[in-house]
Amino acid sequence: MSEFNFRVTEGKVYDLSKYSLLVVAYLENTGEISNPYGKGKIEGTDWVIYHIDLNHKSFRTFKTKALSEHNNGSNWKDLADHLKKEENQFRVLSTKPPSEPGERGKYETLGWQQIQKIAFSSPGVKLQTKEQEKITLLIFEAVLGKSTPDYGSFGKMFEPREKNPTGKPYSKVKKLFPKLRTEQSSTIKSWWQHFDLQYRTVAETDKFPNSKYDVYLYDGKNSFMDYVSELVTKDIKFVSKKDNWNPADVWLLKTGAKDRFADKVKGIKEKIEKEEYKDNRLGPIRDINKTLMEEYNAKEIVGISLKKSDGIELKYTEFNLNANEKISDLPNVKFDTIILDCSYDAENYKFKKKTGTVLVNDGTPAYKMTYKSNTGEGKLGNITYEFLPASGATAFLGKVPKDSLKSWLTTQIQVKSKLKSDIGPAAPIRMPTYSVYPEDIGPISKPKAKKFLKGWQLKIKKIKTQFPTDSKKIKGLDSFVENLANSYTQKGLYNGNATMMQLVEFTWILALLKEQNQLETFLTRAYYFAQKKGIKYNFGPFGKLY
């Protein structure tokens, strides 16, 4: 993730002076940097595609001011100050239904520091995630398809009629991304190697029966992706996002498999309505997973999560297919240490850091779970949790779905009355959100403030008791409450203190779990949740190609 900032270099607000007109051209689809999303659309730092209202005064004023600065060079700081105000941030159009996968329905504004910078700072040819997945699906269609001729190699898919065996001028891959073979950047070259490796070796993977599949819809109407997403997010309301249950990016289906699957699960919604499940939340998803597991094992419906390979060896691992899964199949991870820096910038009334880390070890290379901000300056949002490689590990395990963590904390961890009394009876363990703090943004009454700060003092005491580490691991705890009071008095609840409050709150949760001897249990859940691994955790069956 790369975001714009308001850093001043040589008297100019650097990112605005260098990139503002490029952003204008990109949104208007008139610049040299191609926009893969279409007019008015741009990727945010949260990897979501936002559709900007180009007719709103927020964009028109930004364009006018940026043109004026470029022509006159008067004062870039004025434009920066203008953009820092929330009322001047770009207005986002409502799109119902979303016009592209991954595009959210409605957001009121998008700020300058919430725009993904990488398309402008590295403006070479890029493969978007959607394009990567579509190319792999076309490779599957060519190699594994029931009715499609095999080109013989990935390179042949870019050859004219006389050089490829299909009788067609070119494959759909070239039409989708024509510069893939000719672009000389190291990034695109590495993607070519990746796709070439996929083509050469996917047919040799015995998990994919050759000449069997004939449904290659990526998304949209009649696709299995849209159908199964609707099933788990709306029909049974198990998760808010399909990927929180099953991270498959593409699906391989035999003829009629979708209809047969739909027929098998059509009674689930009726059973929910009739309250025939003892567990009305988990019962339906377990039935769906069991049916999808049967379809996968029969190679009728195969969901595949795609990751970029190293270009040398293509690997394929299957998840959640062992109906007789044992506890020993998912061993516990071991807690190592916590790293948290609560350093404070008194001049600007904000905390400096936006990330905390828990180091764990699963008996092989170590991993770290980061809990961190996922929002830009000026926007309040909830922290995210993900597992990244630490020393010796190489694989990125993924983000931890908050749905699963929240459910586990709510149903499995019972807070002892003694612990609850630390901050009052109305404070159960839950996922930290900025909304749990006082609703009034700005100065609060003295009695309210006293109670508010006392709660934080008790949380800090609990953290220090359970994690008596040296200052190199957890910094700034002793002065956290004083600094929070200073920040809150001067600025109210805002991005500069909300994230740190969430980080400290989550660290306090970890301290409570440690006190109850539940910390490693919790971290183990999070570790497997990040991988979407474990039938007992109700994740769906899929294969990972990487």
URNORMO-V26104 format. One record per backbone hydrogen bond with DSSP energy under -1.0 kcal/mol. CO is the residue of the C=O (numbers start at 1). NH is the residue of the N-H. If there is no record, write none. Layout:
BEGIN
CO,NH / CO,NH
END
This chain:
BEGIN
2,117 / 7,14 / 9,12 / 12,9 / 12,14 / 13,17 / 14,18 / 15,19 / 16,20 / 19,23 / 20,24 / 21,25 / 22,26 / 23,27 / 24,28 / 25,30 / 27,40 / 38,41 / 40,52 / 42,50 / 43,116 / 44,47 / 48,44 / 50,42 / 51,93 / 52,54 / 53,56 / 56,60 / 57,61 / 58,62 / 59,63 / 60,64 / 61,65 / 62,66 / 63,67 / 64,68 / 65,69 / 66,70 / 67,71 / 68,72 / 69,73 / 76,80 / 77,81 / 78,82 / 79,83 / 80,84 / 85,88 / 86,89 / 90,110 / 91,53 / 100,103 / 105,95 / 108,92 / 110,90 / 111,114 / 112,115 / 114,45 / 117,120 / 117,121 / 118,122 / 128,132 / 129,133 / 130,134 / 131,135 / 132,136 / 133,137 / 134,138 / 135,139 / 136,140 / 137,141 / 138,142 / 139,143 / 140,144 / 141,145 / 144,212 / 154,157 / 155,158 / 156,159 / 157,171 / 160,163 / 160,164 / 171,175 / 172,176 / 173,177 / 177,180 / 179,183 / 185,189 / 186,190 / 187,191 / 188,192 / 189,193 / 190,194 / 191,195 / 192,196 / 193,197 / 194,198 / 195,199 / 196,200 / 197,201 / 198,202 / 205,208 / 213,146 / 220,223 / 223,227 / 224,228 / 225,229 / 226,230 / 227,231 / 228,232 / 229,233 / 230,234 / 230,235 / 231,236 / 232,238 / 232,239 / 241,244 / 242,245 / 242,246 / 245,540 / 250,304 / 252,302 / 253,214 / 253,215 / 254,257 / 256,260 / 257,261 / 258,262 / 259,263 / 260,264 / 261,265 / 265,268 / 267,271 / 268,272 / 269,273 / 270,274 / 271,276 / 272,275 / 279,283 / 282,286 / 283,287 / 284,288 / 285,289 / 286,290 / 287,291 / 288,292 / 289,293 / 290,294 / 291,295 / 292,296 / 293,297 / 294,298 / 295,300 / 295,301 / 296,299 / 300,254 / 302,252 / 303,543 / 304,249 / 304,250 / 305,545 / 315,546 / 317,544 / 319,542 / 321,323 / 322,325 / 326,329 / 327,330 / 334,361 / 337,359 / 339,357 / 340,475 / 343,352 / 345,350 / 350,345 / 354,373 / 356,371 / 357,339 / 358,369 / 359,336 / 360,367 / 361,334 / 366,390 / 367,360 / 368,388 / 369,358 / 370,386 / 371,356 / 372,384 / 376,379 / 384,372 / 385,400 / 386,370 / 387,397 / 387,398 / 388,368 / 391,366 / 398,387 / 401,405 / 402,406 / 403,407 / 404,408 / 405,409 / 406,410 / 407,411 / 408,412 / 416,420 / 417,421 / 419,422 / 420,423 / 433,436 / 434,437 / 445,449 / 446,450 / 447,451 / 448,452 / 449,453 / 450,454 / 451,455 / 452,456 / 453,457 / 454,458 / 455,459 / 456,460 / 457,461 / 458,462 / 459,463 / 460,464 / 461,465 / 462,466 / 463,467 / 467,469 / 470,473 / 470,474 / 473,340 / 475,342 / 477,480 / 479,483 / 480,484 / 481,485 / 482,486 / 483,487 / 484,488 / 485,489 / 486,490 / 487,491 / 488,492 / 494,497 / 494,498 / 496,351 / 497,501 / 498,502 / 499,503 / 500,504 / 501,505 / 502,506 / 503,507 / 504,508 / 505,509 / 506,510 / 507,511 / 508,512 / 509,513 / 510,514 / 511,515 / 512,516 / 513,518 / 514,517 / 518,522 / 519,523 / 520,524 / 521,525 / 522,526 / 523,527 / 524,528 / 525,529 / 526,530 / 528,533 / 534,539 / 535,538 / 542,319 / 543,305 / 544,317 / 545,307
END
